[in-house]
Amino acid sequence: LVPKDAKACLPIIKAANAANIPIVLFNRPPEKREAKYAAVVADNFALTRETVSYMISRAKKDGGKHKAMIVIGDLGDINAIGRRDGFDAAVKEAPDVIDVVARVPSEWNQEKAQAGVVNALQANPDISFIFTSSDFLLPSIMSALEAAGKYKKVGEPGHVILGGFDGDATAYK
């Protein structure tokens, strides 16, 4: 079972506790209650800050100041908040390299992400740096970049530095 809402986990955890079955959750701990569980959670803030700092080091090699966009997840999700905050912390350390001109809310929805990225690229056609809070949104972002004539390989003129969180199969391609 993979409930998206932390509150939805509590009845499952309590039932498992009553049956003396161990419960381990990944990436979304439930609200603090008397239920017993173990949760394995990534440090979304630190991992994002490190990723974006690496992206910034690549941007420095290109020279100049880069206009940046972040595609933000659902801010009702603690993971999305940590990723947004990690992005903000990294770019705050590089004001001479990064100028954030677009913040696209996705609510973890492909259609919202694509529409937001299209709009941001139309308003800021010189965006050259994009971070997505989840790699699963990359197809929408790539589609918007392709439509704008901005989906280029590393080293090609007009290449947009693109990075994200999760390391899924699409991102590895």
Disulfide bonds with the S-S distance in Angstrom:
none
